[in-house]
Amino acid sequence: MITTATEAISELSQGMMLKAGTIIATGTPGGVAMGMKPPKYLKRGDEIRCEIQGIGSLVNRVG
């Protein structure tokens, strides 16, 4: 990340109210995709799953 989690929370809280349970998505972490050796990218048929325990999951398939 370019900033720390503390800096991101500080910046976001200046423009919106952050409440308990607010999810802050920061994007792709370093060391994945083109940062891997060899680089690894999503391809047709891959599945991306984001799950939050007790809430549910969101699944997307690359088409």
N, C-alpha and C positions, 0 to 999 in steps of 0.2 A: 504494500500500500504506500501511497505517496505521503499520507498523513497517518498519525496514530489513531486508535479508536477514540481516545479522549478528545483529540482535535476535531474529529468528525462529529462527535456528539456536540461539542461546543459550537461548531459552525451551524449544524442543523438546528440546534435549539434557539438560535438567533432569529430564525425565520418561521418556526413552527413549534407547537407544543408537543414535546415528547412525553408520552405517558408510559407507565409500567407495561411491559409487553410489546412496546413498539419494536418493529423489526427494521433494521437498517441494512440494506443489501449494498455491499461495496464493490461487487463485480468479481472478476476472476483474480484469484491470488497469484502471486509470482510463482514461477517454477512449473507451470502447467502449459499445455498447448505448445506454442513455439518456444517456450522456455525448456521443454524436455529435450533430451537427446536420445534418439532422434525425435524431432517435433511430432506431436500427435494431435490431430484435429478431428472434430466431429464429422461423421459421414452418414449417408443414408442408412436408416434402420437403427441408429444409435438412440438410446433412451436417456433422457435427463430427468432425474427425480429429485424433488425438493420436499422433504418431509419434516413436519414439526410435530413432535410427540404430543398426543392428546388433542390435536387439531385435525390433522389429515395430511395428505400428500398431493402434490401437483406433479403430473407426469407429462412430458412432451417428447414426441418422437420426431427425429429428423427425417424429413420427407424429401 
